[in-house]
């Protein structure tokens, strides 16, 4: 058995189901948190997030009073298929605070958190109406992940009032949910470290002000480009596109196949190629972390037809640790693409 106390994570060598006998030894070798709110011993609460997106939100709220790590911070890692190892499990069990996405997106983390029931947890989807019970425990009843509407387009469930009941788990692209996660995090961190409660609340307020500025930029895109049509290689940025009044006309069958990692039906692939090559859309939105021969053909067709390709990601790019700056860059790219 290997015990690692530092260094990059290496996924895949031990599944969650096999962690039980390994965690105790790893935690003993690497040290464990005391759960009493004094974090890693030098004043910072030890916070573990499933991905670096949510880690960046906690950093903004906690400031110097938190030491945040994320189990996934490599853009090449896919949370859907990530396999936790013993060090991941030890990190979670020794943490003072946990934050994850939920709704099946990062199940590996949910399983680890279930082994640490006494660690305060915030689950992002619980901040979205229609998702779960955010009671502070992290438990929730997630909705099934939808693959599209009845009209044949990918993931166009109603976003009015930010109702997530029909289930797209990529809620870090829903700005009101991100703001709600920051506020909830401030409250939960304040319970762990009451002496810093006011600081956490102020930091959360400052962060949500910046999120509101992002929302204003989204409104500007809607004013200028509302009604524009795009095709998406995956429904990652769904909520952002919906709030910008942009229609995703990706065939439902194409989206479902990409999400389920199955072969794209021939008819869906052909329709998607027609949509792109005949310039029926103003841009193709590409998830660079979910690629396949099918999505590669779409990008190639877009470039051949002169259709701009806008890259989006599921985690912060390497070297980036600021959620706001990351989102600003993607909004700028989308606006430029639709402006032609």
C-alpha positions in Angstrom: 0.0 0.0 0.0 1.2 3.5 -0.8 0.9 6.5 1.5 1.3 10.0 0.1 1.4 13.1 2.3 2.2 15.6 -0.4 2.5 16.0 -4.1 0.2 15.8 -7.1 -2.8 13.5 -6.8 -2.7 10.3 -8.9 -6.1 9.1 -9.8 -7.2 5.6 -10.5 -5.1 3.4 -8.2 -7.7 2.9 -5.5 -11.5 3.1 -5.8 -13.7 4.5 -3.1 -15.1 1.1 -2.3 -11.5 -0.1 -1.3 -10.7 2.9 0.9 -11.9 1.7 4.2 -8.8 -0.2 5.3 -6.4 2.4 3.8 -7.8 5.6 5.2 -6.8 5.0 8.8 -3.1 4.4 8.0 -2.9 7.3 5.6 -4.6 9.7 8.1 -2.2 8.5 10.8 0.8 9.0 8.6 -0.2 12.4 7.3 -1.9 13.8 10.4 -5.6 14.5 10.9 -7.7 17.5 11.6 -9.3 18.0 14.9 -12.6 19.3 13.7 -12.5 22.0 16.3 -12.1 24.9 13.9 -8.4 25.6 14.2 -7.7 24.0 10.8 -4.2 23.0 10.0 -2.5 24.3 13.1 -1.4 27.7 11.8 -4.7 29.5 12.0 -6.4 28.4 8.7 -9.4 26.1 8.6 -8.6 23.1 6.5 -11.1 23.1 3.6 -11.4 20.5 0.9 -13.4 21.0 -2.3 -14.3 18.6 -5.0 -13.0 20.9 -7.8 -11.0 24.0 -8.0 -14.1 26.0 -9.1 -15.7 25.6 -5.7 -12.3 25.9 -4.0 -11.9 29.4 -5.5 -15.3 30.4 -4.1 -14.3 29.3 -0.6 -11.0 31.1 -0.9 -12.8 34.3 -1.7 -15.0 33.9 1.3 -12.5 32.6 3.8 -9.5 34.7 2.8 -6.4 34.0 4.9 -8.5 32.2 7.5 -8.8 29.1 5.3 -6.4 26.7 3.7 -8.2 25.3 0.7 -7.3 22.3 -1.5 -9.3 20.7 -4.3 -9.2 17.0 -5.3 -9.6 18.0 -8.9 -7.5 20.9 -10.2 -6.1 19.4 -13.3 -8.1 20.4 -16.5 -7.5 16.9 -17.9 -9.4 15.2 -15.0 -13.1 14.4 -15.5 -15.1 14.6 -12.3 -17.6 12.1 -13.7 -15.0 9.4 -13.9 -12.4 10.5 -11.3 -11.4 7.7 -8.9 -10.5 8.8 -5.4 -7.5 7.4 -3.6 -6.5 7.0 0.0 -4.9 10.4 0.3 -8.2 12.0 -1.0 -10.1 10.1 1.7 -7.7 11.2 4.4 -7.9 14.8 3.3 -11.7 14.7 3.5 -11.8 13.0 6.9 -9.3 15.4 8.4 -10.9 18.6 7.0 -12.7 21.2 9.0 -15.1 22.0 6.1 -16.1 20.5 2.8 -17.7 21.9 -0.4 -18.8 20.0 -3.5 -21.1 20.4 -6.5 -23.5 17.5 -6.0 -26.3 16.1 -8.2 -24.1 13.2 -9.4 -21.5 15.5 -10.9 -18.8 14.6 -8.3 -20.1 11.4 -6.8 -16.6 10.4 -5.8 -16.6 13.3 -3.4 -20.1 12.5 -2.1 -18.9 9.0 -1.2 -15.9 10.4 0.6 -18.0 13.0 2.5 -20.4 10.2 3.6 -17.5 8.7 5.5 -17.0 12.0 7.3 -20.5 12.8 8.5 -19.4 15.2 11.2 -17.6 17.6 8.9 -19.7 20.6 7.9 -20.5 20.6 4.2 -22.0 22.8 1.6 -23.3 21.2 -1.6 -23.7 23.7 -4.4 -26.8 22.3 -6.0 -28.6 22.6 -2.7 -28.5 26.4 -3.2 -30.6 26.0 -6.4 -34.4 25.9 -6.0 -35.7 22.5 -6.7 -32.5 20.8 -5.5 -32.4 19.2 -2.1 -32.6 20.5 1.4 -29.4 22.4 2.2 -29.7 21.7 5.9 -26.0 22.2 6.4 -25.3 18.5 6.4 -24.7 18.3 2.7 -27.5 15.8 2.2 -29.8 16.4 -0.7 -32.1 14.7 -3.2 -30.7 15.6 -6.6 -32.9 15.7 -9.7 -32.2 13.4 -12.6 -29.9 14.9 -15.1 -31.9 15.9 -18.1 -30.7 15.4 -21.6 -33.0 17.9 -23.4 -36.4 19.2 -24.0 -39.3 17.7 -26.1 -38.5 19.9 -29.1 -35.3 18.1 -29.9 -32.8 20.6 -28.6 -30.2 20.0 -25.9 -30.9 20.9 -22.3 -33.3 23.8 -22.8 -35.3 23.3 -19.5 -36.9 26.4 -18.2 -34.5 28.6 -16.3 -37.2 31.1 -15.2 -36.7 31.8 -11.5 -33.6 29.5 -11.6 -35.6 26.4 -11.2 -33.2 23.5 -11.4 -35.7 20.8 -10.8 -35.2 19.2 -14.2 -31.5 18.8 -13.6 -28.4 20.2 -15.2 -25.7 19.8 -12.7 -23.2 22.4 -14.0 -24.4 25.0 -11.6 -21.2 26.9 -11.4 -22.4 28.5 -14.6 -25.5 29.8 -12.8 -24.4 33.0 -11.3 -27.2 33.4 -8.7 -26.3 29.9 -7.4 -22.6 30.8 -7.1 -23.6 33.8 -5.1 -25.8 31.7 -2.9 -23.0 29.2 -2.4 -20.7 32.0 -1.2 -23.3 33.2 1.3 -24.0 29.7 2.6 -20.3 29.1 2.9 -19.9 32.2 5.0 -22.6 31.1 7.4 -21.2 27.6 7.7 -17.6 28.7 8.1 -18.9 31.2 10.7 -20.3 28.3 12.7 -16.9 26.5 12.6 -15.0 29.7 13.5 -17.4 32.1 15.2 -14.6 34.6 15.8 -14.3 35.2 12.1 -18.1 35.2 11.3 -18.2 38.9 10.4 -15.2 38.6 8.2 -16.6 35.7 6.3 -19.9 37.6 5.8 -18.1 40.7 4.6 -16.0 38.7 2.2 -19.1 36.9 0.9 -20.8 40.2 0.3 -17.8 41.5 -1.6 -17.7 38.4 -3.7 -21.4 38.4 -4.5 -21.1 42.1 -5.5 -18.6 40.9 -8.1 -20.9 38.1 -9.2 -23.6 40.7 -9.6 -21.3 42.6 -11.9 -20.9 39.4 -14.0 -24.7 39.2 -14.1 -24.8 42.7 -15.5 -22.4 41.7 -18.2 -24.6 38.7 -19.0 -27.6 41.1 -19.2 -25.6 43.2 -21.7 -25.0 40.1 -23.9 -28.7 39.4 -23.7 -29.5 43.0 -24.8 -27.1 42.8 -27.7 -27.4 39.2 -28.8 -30.6 37.8 -27.2 -32.2 35.3 -29.6 -28.8 34.3 -31.1 -28.4 30.5 -31.7 -25.4 28.4 -30.8 -24.6 24.7 -30.9 -22.7 23.2 -27.9 -20.5 20.1 -27.8 -21.7 19.6 -24.2 -24.3 21.4 -22.1 -21.8 22.7 -19.6 -22.6 26.4 -20.0 -26.3 25.9 -20.3 -27.4 28.3 -17.5 -25.1 31.1 -18.6 -26.4 30.8 -22.2 -30.0 30.7 -21.0 -29.6 33.8 -18.9 -28.0 35.6 -21.9 -31.1 34.8 -24.0 -29.1 32.5 -26.3 -30.7 29.4 -27.7 -28.8 26.2 -27.7 -30.1 24.3 -30.8 -27.9 21.2 -30.3 -30.0 18.1 -31.2 -31.1 16.4 -28.0 -29.8 13.0 -29.1 -26.3 14.5 -29.7 -26.3 16.0 -26.2 -27.5 12.8 -24.6 -24.9 10.7 -26.3 -22.0 13.1 -25.2 -23.3 13.2 -21.7 -23.7 9.5 -21.4 -20.4 8.8 -23.2 -22.0 6.7 -25.8 -21.8 6.8 -29.6 -23.6 9.7 -31.2 -26.5 8.5 -33.4 -25.7 9.0 -37.1 -28.8 11.1 -37.7 -27.9 13.4 -34.7 -24.3 13.7 -35.9 -25.4 14.6 -39.4 -28.0 17.2 -38.1 -25.3 18.8 -35.9 -22.9 19.0 -38.8 -25.6 20.7 -40.9 -26.4 23.2 -38.2 -22.8 24.2 -38.0 -21.6 23.9 -41.6 -24.7 25.8 -43.0 -24.1 28.6 -40.5 -27.4 28.2 -38.7 -25.6 29.2 -35.5 -23.6 32.2 -34.5 -21.0 30.1 -32.5 -20.1 26.7 -31.4 -19.6 26.4 -27.6 -16.9 23.7 -27.0 -16.3 22.0 -23.7 -12.6 21.4 -24.0 -12.7 18.8 -21.2 -15.1 16.6 -23.0 -13.8 15.7 -26.4 -14.4 12.8 -28.8 -14.2 12.2 -32.5 -17.8 13.3 -32.8 -17.1 16.7 -31.1 -13.9 17.0 -33.1 -15.9 16.8 -36.3 -18.2 19.6 -35.2 -15.3 21.9 -34.4 -13.7 21.1 -37.7 -16.9 21.8 -39.5 -17.3 25.1 -37.6 -13.9 26.3 -38.6 -14.5 25.3 -42.2 -17.7 27.3 -42.2 -16.2 30.3 -40.5 -18.3 29.8 -37.3 -16.5 31.0 -34.2 -15.6 28.4 -31.6 -15.9 29.5 -27.9 -14.1 27.3 -25.4 -15.5 26.7 -22.0 -14.2 24.5 -19.2 -15.5 22.6 -16.2 -12.6 23.5 -14.0 -10.4 26.6 -13.7 -7.6 26.5 -16.2 -4.1 25.8 -15.1 -2.6 28.8 -13.3 -6.1 30.5 -12.7 -7.5 30.6 -9.2 -10.1 33.4 -9.5 -13.6 32.4 -10.4 -14.6 36.0 -11.4 -11.6 36.4 -13.7 -12.2 33.0 -15.3 -15.9 33.8 -15.9 -15.1 37.2 -17.3 -12.8 35.7 -19.8 -15.5 33.3 -21.0 -18.1 36.0 -21.2 -15.7 38.1 -23.2 -15.0 35.3 -25.6 -18.8 34.6 -26.1 -19.5 38.2 -26.7 -16.7 38.6 -29.3 -17.9 35.4 -31.1 -21.5 36.6 -31.3 -20.4 40.0 -32.5 -18.9 38.5 -35.5 
